[in-house]
Amino acid sequence: MGVRQLSDKGPDGTRLGQSAADKLAFYALSTPIARPSVTWPNTATATTALNELKANRLMAALVSLGLIVTT
């Protein structure tokens, strides 16, 4: 089976999902889910712990979409 293209070559690009509630999944490895929400610590002082927290939250969102796998 050949590769199916999603683009219609329109000048405005291609969008997946019309709202945050539309469910998507990638690589057939996950159940489709709505757009993940990432709560971000709001502080002017960057610390190692805060940066690790931010990275972990982003990683969890990417894993839930099936875009990355952690080992």
C-alpha positions as CSV (number, residue, x, y, z in Angstrom):
1,M,0.0,0.0,0.0
2,G,1.3,3.4,-0.9
3,V,1.8,6.3,1.5
4,R,-1.3,8.5,1.9
5,Q,-0.6,12.2,1.9
6,L,-2.6,14.5,4.2
7,S,-1.7,17.7,2.5
8,D,-3.8,19.2,-0.3
9,K,-0.9,21.5,-1.2
10,G,-2.9,24.5,-0.2
11,P,-1.0,27.7,0.7
12,D,-2.5,27.8,4.2
13,G,-1.2,24.4,5.3
14,T,-2.9,21.4,6.9
15,R,-4.4,21.2,10.4
16,L,-5.2,18.1,12.4
17,G,-8.1,18.5,14.7
18,Q,-10.5,21.5,14.9
19,S,-10.6,21.9,18.7
20,A,-8.7,20.9,21.8
21,A,-11.3,18.2,22.4
22,D,-10.6,16.4,19.0
23,K,-8.7,13.2,19.7
24,L,-5.5,12.3,17.9
25,A,-3.0,9.5,18.2
26,F,0.3,8.8,16.4
27,Y,2.0,5.6,15.2
28,A,-1.0,3.5,16.3
29,L,0.7,3.0,19.7
30,S,-1.8,4.9,21.8
31,T,-5.5,5.4,22.2
32,P,-6.5,8.7,20.6
33,I,-6.8,11.5,23.2
34,A,-7.7,15.2,23.4
35,R,-4.9,17.7,23.4
36,P,-2.9,17.3,26.6
37,S,-2.7,20.3,29.0
38,V,0.6,21.0,30.6
39,T,0.6,23.1,33.8
40,W,3.6,25.3,33.9
41,P,5.3,26.6,37.1
42,N,5.2,30.4,36.9
43,T,8.3,31.8,38.4
44,A,11.1,34.2,37.4
45,T,13.7,32.0,39.1
46,A,14.8,29.0,37.1
47,T,16.1,26.2,39.2
48,T,17.2,22.7,38.3
49,A,14.2,21.2,40.0
50,L,11.8,23.5,38.1
51,N,13.5,22.8,34.8
52,E,13.2,19.0,35.5
53,L,9.6,19.4,36.4
54,K,8.9,21.3,33.1
55,A,10.8,18.7,31.1
56,N,8.9,15.8,32.8
57,R,5.5,17.4,32.1
58,L,6.4,17.9,28.4
59,M,7.7,14.4,28.2
60,A,4.5,13.0,29.7
61,A,2.4,15.0,27.2
62,L,4.5,13.7,24.2
63,V,4.3,10.1,25.5
64,S,0.5,10.3,26.0
65,L,0.2,11.3,22.3
66,G,2.5,8.5,21.2
67,L,5.1,10.8,19.8
68,I,7.9,9.6,21.9
69,V,8.7,6.4,23.9
70,T,10.6,6.4,27.1
71,T,13.0,3.6,28.0
